[in-house]
Amino acid sequence: MFGIPMTHHNKIAEQVGGQIRFKLARKLLFVSLVIATAVYGIWIMFDILSSNGTTGLEFTLLVLFGITFSWIVSAFWSGALGFILQLFKLDPLTLKRQVKPNFNPMAVSSKHKTAVVMPIYNEDTKRVIGGFEACIRSLAQLNKLHNFDFYLLSDTQDSTIATAERNAWGGLCERLGELSEHVFYRRRSDNKSRKVGNLTDFCERWGSQYEHMIVLDADSVMTGECMLNLVNAMEQNPQAGLIQTVPIPVRQQTFFGRFLQFAAQLYSPMLATGLAFWQTDGANYWGHNAIIRTKAFMQNCGLPELTGKGAFGGEILSHDFVEAALLYRSGWQVILLADLEGSYEEVPSNILDYAVRDRRWVQGNIQHLALLPAKKLKWMNKFHFLLGAVAYISSLIWLSMLLLSSIDAVARALTSNVFFEQAYQLFPTWKIAKTELIYSLLFLTSGLLLLPKVMGLIIALVHRRAEFGGVFKLIFGFVIETIFAIVIAPMMMVFHAYFVVCVFIGRKVSWDAQAREGRMVPWKEAFNYTLMATLIAAVWGGITYYYAPVFFWWMTPVLFGLVIAAPIIRYSSSLRLGRLCYRMGIFISPSETAEDAVLVDLKHKLDKLPEQFSYVHPDPQLPPEYKGCMPIQSFNSTKKIVEPALT
C-alpha cells in the first residue's frame, strides 16, 4: 500500500483512516478464533484424560497441553487470515484490492534527510563492506542519494577485524568517489550495552539532524527502491513511528540454508500478511530492515536495565520488541508492511549455527516475561512478549509432555489387567479408552501445524508458481521441505528445551557475531551436540517398545529424528548437496528465478573484493555532531506520556 507514488496522498490517507476504525474489530476476531479453537482442543484432551479418573500426572499434562495448544492455534489463525487475504489479493491494512504500482523514483520527493545505519560487531569484513556498498549503489542509481547518509557503526572488539574494517572502508571510499560524501564509519572502542548502546551513541551524536533512520543488520541488503518506499511511507503517514519490512533470506548454498530460504520465501509473505491484519498499528519490530522516525525513537526508546534476578534482570537483550512497545504506548503507530519487496537478509547455513542464534533469542524473549506486569505498556505488546516467550518455552513443554505421556503409557500398560484396584472392591473397574477422541485430537493438532504449509503452497500455485520454477519444482520442493521439517523438529525441540532450562537456572549467553557463510559441520562437532540426546532417545524407545509397543510406534517420528541427529546436522550442512538440489530444481526460490539487481551487484562485489584488507588508508572522517539525548524510560512511570504531533 505504501509503495504507491505520492500522487495518491489523499487516497492513502483515507485508507489509513479506515484501517484505524476497524482495528479493534480485527483484534477481537483474531482473539475469538484463537480462544474458541483452543477451548475446543483443551476440552477434548480433558475428556480423554478424565475417562478413567484424572491423576496428578494427567492434570499436569492437561495444563501443559493447554499452553502449547493455544500457541499453535494462534500461529494457525495468523496464517489462515493471511491465506484468505493473499488468495484474494487484499491489502491486510486497508482490506482493499492490492494493485502493484509502477515505481517512479522521481515521484518520491522528501524535504528531510534519512540515515541508513548498519550496526556491526566482529563481522566478516568482506561481506559487510560488499553489502553496504550494494545498498549505496542501488540508491545512487536512482539519483536519490542526496537525501541519504550511510553510517557503518562498528562495535568490533577484535583488533584484527577492526584494522580490516578501517582499511576496507578506505577502499570503499576510493571506489565511491564523490558518493563517499554520504558515507561514514564510526567505531566504538567500548561496546557498552551492545547494539542498544551502538544505536544510542549514533542517535545522541547525529540522530537529531535526520527525520528517519533505516536500520540494517550486518547481513542485510535493501534495494534503493525499497528504501525510497519506506521514506515515502513515513512522509505520507506522520503518525507512523516505525515501519517494519519482511526480510527475505537469500544467497544460501548449503542444503539446510536452501531449506530455510525456500520455506521463508514460500510461507513468510502469507504469515506476515496475517500478522499485519490483526496487529494493525501495533505491530512488532524485528531489529533490522525497518525505518524509524528518529525523533520519536530518541524521545521514547532509551532502555533501562531490568531489576529482576538472573535471566530476568540486567540489560534488555531482545531490545526490538521493547522499543516497539515504547513507541506504541506513546501514541506512535508501528506498522508491518507485508508486501514491500526489496528487503533481504541472510540466515545461518547449518543447524548448529541456527541453534546458536536461537539460544540468544531464547534468553531475550524469556526476559520479556519480566515486563508483563508493567503498568504503562499496552496489552498488544504484552501479548507480543508472551507469544515470543511461549514460542520457545513450548519446546520444553512438548518434551515434558512426551516424557510424562511415556511414563503414563508404561504405567497403564503395567496395570491394564488390574480391574480390582482396592481391597474389598465389589465390582471391577473397567478401563475406558476413548479412541475416537484421541484420533480427533491428533488430527486436529496435525492439521493446525501442517495446514499453514498447505495454504502457503496454494497461494504460490495460484499467484507465484513461475517464481518457484514452475508447478512441478514448487510441489517437489514443498514435499521435501515438509518431510525435512518434520525430521528435524525433535532435534530443534531438544535444543530449545535445553536453552530454556539454561535461562531459568541463570546461565548467561554471550552475544557474538553470527556465523552466516556456508560450512560443512565436522562429525566431532555434530556428535558433541547430539550424543546425549541420541542415547536418551535410544533408551527411551527401548523402554516404550518393551512395555507399550503401541505407544512406541506413535513416538517413532520423534525418536527417529533424535537417533539420527548427528548425520542430519552433518549432511544438511553440505555445500555439495545444496548445489545438487539446485541443479535438480529442489528449493528453487523467487530470489533465484528473478534475481534482484542489488543481489547480483553484491555477488559481483564479493567476487572482486580481496580476502585480506592489508592496504592502509587515512582514518575515516566523521561529520559534525548534533548533540541530542535519549532519556531512560520507565515501564511503570505515572508521568504523562506526551502524544506525538501529527503534523
Secondary structure, DSSP 8 states (H G I E B T S, - for coil): -TTS-GGGHHHHHHHHHHHHHTHHHHHHHHHHHHHHHHHHHHHHHHHHHGGG---HHHHHHHHHHHHHHHHHHHHHHHHHHHHHHHHTTB-TTT-SB-------GGG---SS-EEEEEEESS--HHHHHHHHHHHHHHHHTTT-GGGEEEEEEE----HHHHHHHHHHHHHHHHHHGGGGGGEEEEE-SS-TTHHHHHHHHHHHHHGGG-SEEEE--TT-EE-HHHHHHHHHHHHH-TTEEEEE---EE----SHHHHHHHHHHHHHHHHHHHHHHHHHTTB----SSSEEEEHHHHHHH-B---EE-SGGGEES-SSHHHHHHHHHHHTT-EEEE-TT---EEE---SSHHHHHHHHHHHHHHHHHGGGGTT-TTS-HHHHHHHHHHHHHHHHHHHHHHHHHHHHHHHHHHHHHTT----STT--S-------HHHHHHHHHHHHHHHHHHHHHHHHHIIIIIGGGGTSHHHHHHHHHHHHHHHHHHHHHHHHHHHHHHHHHHTT----------S-----HHHHHHHHHHHHHHHHHHHHHHHHH-HHHHHHHHHHHHHHHTHHHHHHHHT-HHHHHHHHHHTTT--HHHHT--HHHHHHHHHHHHS-S--------------------B--SS--S--------
